[in-house]
Amino acid sequence: MRPMRDKGLVAPKSPCENRTMTIDQNTTTLSASSDSSSKREDRSAKIAVTVFPLIILGALIGGLLFPAQTAPLVKGVNYALMVIMFGMGLTLTPPDFGVIARRPWPVLVGVLAQYIIMPLAALAVTWAFRLDPALAVGVILVGCAPGGTASNVVAYLAKGDVALSVAMTAVSTLLSPLVTPILTKYLAGQYMPVDAVAMAKSIMMIVFIPVVLGLLLRSFLPKLVEVILPALPWISVFGISYAVIALVGASSTRILSAGLVVLAVVIVHNGLGLALGYFAAKGLKVGEKAARTTAIEVGMQNSGLAATLGATYFTPEAAVPGAVFSVWHNVSGSALAAFFQRRPITD
């Protein structure tokens, strides 16, 4: 008898082949789901960073117009920052830290520029504008703070290196409990006494621990975290807005009396960070994409943390530069991203 090879007859697939097909289909489905989640996160982040300056500006105006109502909110600023840092930890994955091993030079350049350019620029600006001690300390705190959480999205919009941006922000943030208090004590000690140990403990509680907890949750419950990732940019936006409206409300009188001077100081300080960060990276041959990323990382600070430290360890006036910086650096970062988008990558 001849074997069954008639036209139209197909031999049934073996159980192994069926399992292989099922696995391939599941893999394709998971990959498509992951891509869809990533696209939603990117779209949400783009919208958030576009309207971010307007929301922050609204918070600034609200704090100035209704200081009696917004000043009491300052008690919750630490918790708002902890939520923001926890959200940042949720966005991190172990491969993000792999960038450090694969490309240590650009990461090192970015982190060193972060903690050299901005503190020295802060010192130069306080001297040039002859600021009083409280405001000078506030500007120096901004300069000594780690990179801001919005920098990663701005780097993406600027056609920078997003993976590098995430690595730079993560490293500067994790180093901040040690580096920020030491730099602040060394640079601001001439203006006011600085309790570096207490400041380091606060930064551990507000920054380091929430970031690590977020990273661990992302590692152990990745599917749960993927569901909430698109909401994280908005959580950051409203968390920073809460901090701004509270801190501005608590120091509204000082902002109104020295508002133009503080705004000028913030614009110059931020501009120096963006420009010097870019040209320092270009001079050190890290490439155009990495140079754009470094400029954004250096110029965009975690100014909410700086404002909180100023209000906690110094005076309400010391929080003013950080509160104003929170508004301005998002405006300037968005403008710089729009400028870079129109310029081709020449690497």
Disulfide bonds with the S-S distance in Angstrom:
none
